[in-house]
Amino acid sequence: MKLENVKLNLETDLVLNVGYPMGATNAPQCYNKLFEVRNMNKIMLPVEIQKGHLPEFLDACRLLNIRYLCPTMPHKADFIPLLDEVDEVFRLFRSVNAVRFDPDGSSHGVGMDGKGACRAMEQGGVKFEGIHALMYGAGGISGVIGYELSRRGVKKLTIANRSRENAETIAAILRENTPMEVDVISIDPAQLDRAAEDCELFANVTPLGSKGCAYKHEYLGFVDRMPKTASVFDSVINPPKTETILAGEKNGLNTVPGMQMLVSQMDVIFKFLFDVDLRQEDKDACVKHMCQYLGVSL
């Protein structure tokens, strides 16, 4: 990772982006730009920790007084039993992406993917109250996004996934813990077409269509059947205009790209980790920087 405009000294706080393998992680670019514009003496670095070694890693963090961690795959669930405090919602869906050590040594974890995604949709013009939403995917962030959709008033959620078993697991938790009606369908075109007809929101929460991903959506024709008042959201950051977003634009639908989710998460994560309220100009600078870094435009 290339570091620009970063000043290091003995007072610099390390913020570690923890996963395995890390690959081309985008998080440090986003965080370090925000540290720069807010004049915060912190730096995020990517760290590869293999599965099974988190206990030793956390001991090392305490020894070195490293207070801030941002877990990514495959550790979002593995951190949970090792932390002192994790909100019940994040335990249910086994997902944390921000960890903070307080001065008394206690550790606290939260999962901001759901809040970030729904905040991005909200700011992008999505109206949640009483709608039917279609969510594609049943992976690590699907449960917390589904939960946040329910909190915002979504009446019915249909989860489409290649593995019905995985989708049913998420659906069962949502049915038990929210008032939302939850259905599960396959990714069969006919089933997607039927679900889309009264669907006011389609959300892709898979890496399909992302740069470097070997797979693409097998079928997006169902977007043509969505009402003209509907919205399309994609959690994929790069490219900003994914095949999902392009399908929505082609049909004149409201679209919310994944870059907005990335930036919206920063609001809640910076408050949780650092007790810092981001300004709109901070987020605008972050979006501009990330687009330049990725060589794309929104």
N, C-alpha and C positions, 0 to 999 in steps of 0.2 A: 504494500500500500504506500503510495506516495503522499507525504505530508507536506502541506504548504501553509505558511503563515501560522505555524504552531511554535510556541515558545515553551521550552521545558526548563524546569528548575526543581529544587528540592521540595517546593511546596505544591508541585503539580499533582493533582489527583488522577490516578489511573481509573479508567472506566473500561471494563473488559467485555468484548463481544465474544461469547463462548459457544463453540460448536465443534462439530467434527463430521466430515471435513468442512473447512470454511469456504473454500472456493473463492469466487469473486464477490465477497460480501459488500453490500452497499452501505450498511449502517455506519461504519466509521466516517465515511465522507459526509454523511448527513449530520451526525452528532458533532464532528469537529468543526464544521462550518458554523453551527449554532454556538458552539463554545467561543469561536472567534468573534462572531458579531455581538455576543453578549459579554465579551471580555471575561470569560470564566477560565480560571487556571486549571483546566482539565483536558485530558486527551483520551479518546477511545482507541483501543488497539484490539485487533482480532487475535484470539487465542484458541488453538486447537487442543481440545481435551477429549481423549477417547472415552467411550462409554465404559462405565465401571470405575472411573477414576475421579468422580466428582467429590467424594468425601475428602481425599487427600488435597484436591484442588481448593476446597473451601477452607481447610486447615491452613493452607499456604496463604490464602487471601487474608485470613485473620492475622496471621503472623506478620504479613507485610502491610497491614492496615489498608488493604484495598476494599473500599466500601461500596462500590457500584458495579453491578454485573448486568449484562443484557444477554440472556440465553437465547440461542436459536437451535435449530434442529441438529442433533436428535435429543437435546437435553431439556426441552420445555416441560416435559413430564417428570424427568428424573430428578430435577431440583426439588420437587414438592416435598417428599418425605424428609429432606435434609434441612428444611427451613423451620424456623420457630413459628412463623405466622404466615398463613396463606388463606385468603378469603375463600369461603366455601364454594363459591361459583367456580373459581379457578381449580379447586380440588376436584369438583365434579367433572370438569372437562379436561383436566390434567394438562394445563397449559399456563406457564408463566413466562414472561419475556422481559421482566425487570425485577432485579433483586437489590435490596438496600440493607446494609449493615448499619445499625444505629450505634451511637457512642457507647451504649451499655453492652455492646456485643451481640444483641439480638438481631436475627435476620428476618426479613419480610419480603414476600414475593407477590407480584400481581401479574395479570395477563391483560395487556392493553389492546390486543388485536381487535377484539369486538368493539370496544369503545372507539378506537381509531377508525375502523371501517364505517361504523354507523355515523360517527361525527362527520366523516368525509361525505357520506351520502346525504346527510342532513344539510350540510353546507352547499352541496351540489344540487339541491332542489328536490330531493326525494321526500315525498309525503308518506308517512308510515301508517297512520291511523286507519285501522280497519281493512288494510289491503291484504291481498294474497301475494306472497313472495316465492320465487323459485330460486333455490340455491343449488349450485352445481359443485359437488364435492363433499366429502365427509372426513376430511383430514384434520390436522391439528388445530386449525383456527375456526373450523365450521361450527363447533358447539358454542364457543363464546360469541361468535357473530350471531348465531341463531338466538341465543339468550338475549342479546342486546336488541335484536329486532323485536322480540316479544315485549321488552321493557318500553319500547317506543310505540307500541300499539298495533303491531302486525297481527292480524287475526288468524291467518293460515300460512304455514310454511310447507312447501314441498321440497324435499331433498332428493336430488337426482345423483346417483353414484354408480360407478361400475360394480362395486361390491355392495350388494344389498345388506349383507351382515353388518358392515361398518356403519352404513347409513341408519340401520335400525337401532344400533347402539346409541348413536347420537339422538335419534328421534325419541327413544324411550326416556332418556334423561330430560329432554326438553318437555315431553308430555308430563312428566312427574313434577317438574319444577317451574312450569309456566302455564298460563291459561291458554296458550296458543294451540290451535289445531295443527298437527304435524303429520304429513303423509310422506311415504317413501316410494320412489319410482326408479326404474332402471334408466339407462341412457338410450334406450330404444327410441328412434325418431317419433314413432306414433305416440308414445307416452309423453315425450317432451312437447309435441305439438298440442296435445290435449291440455296439458298443464299450463301452457303459455297463453291460451285463449283469454283467460280472465286474470292474467298475472300482471301486476303493476310494477314489479321489480324483479329483475334477474341479476343474480350475484354469482360471479365465478370466483370460487375460493380455492381453486387448484392452481398449480404452476403451468397448466396447459397454455401454450402460446407465448411463454416467456422466452427471452433470449437464452439460448443454450439448452433449452428443454427439447428432448428428442421427439416429443409427442405434441400433437395439436388436437383441437376438438374434432371429433369425427363428424359432428353434425351441429350446425348452428341455424339451420333453416327455421327452427321454432321461433326465433326472434322476429321473423316476418309476421308471425301470428299474434304477437303481443299488441295490446291496445296502443294507440298513438300517444296516449298520456303516460305511458310506462317509462321506466328508467332502467339503464343497464350499468352495473358496477363491475369492475374487475380489480382483484387484489394484486394483479401482476404489475410491477413497477416498470420493467423494461422489456419490451418497448412500451411507451405510454399509450400509443394507439394500438392495442392488441387486436386480434381478429374479432374478439368479442365486442370491443368498443366500436370497431369499424362496422360491425353488423348492426349495432344500435344506431350509429350515425346514418347508415344507408337507409334506415327506416324512419329517420327523423325523430328518433327517441332521445330523451335526455340521457347523457352519459357522464359517468364519474370514473376517471382513470385511477389506477392504483397509486400513482404518485401522490394523489390527494390523501389517500389512506396513510401513507408513510409520514407525511407532514402533520396530519391530524393526530397521529399517535404521539408526536413529539410534545404536543400540548400537555397531555395527561402524564406522559412519562417524565418530562422535566419537572412537573409539579411533584410527582411522587418521589423521584430520586433526589432532586436538588432544591425543592421548594421554590422553583422559579416559574413565573408566569411569562410565557412567550408573547411577544407583540406580533401584530400582523406583519410588520416590516421584517421581523426575524424570519418568519415562515416564508415570506416572499423571497428573501435572500437565499434561503435553503433550497426552495424550488428551482430558482435560477441556477444555483451552483450545481444541483444534482442533474439538471438538464445539460449543462455544459460538460459535466463529468461523464455523463452517459452518451454525449454526442447526439442528443435528441431535442425535440421541441414539443411542447404540449399543444 
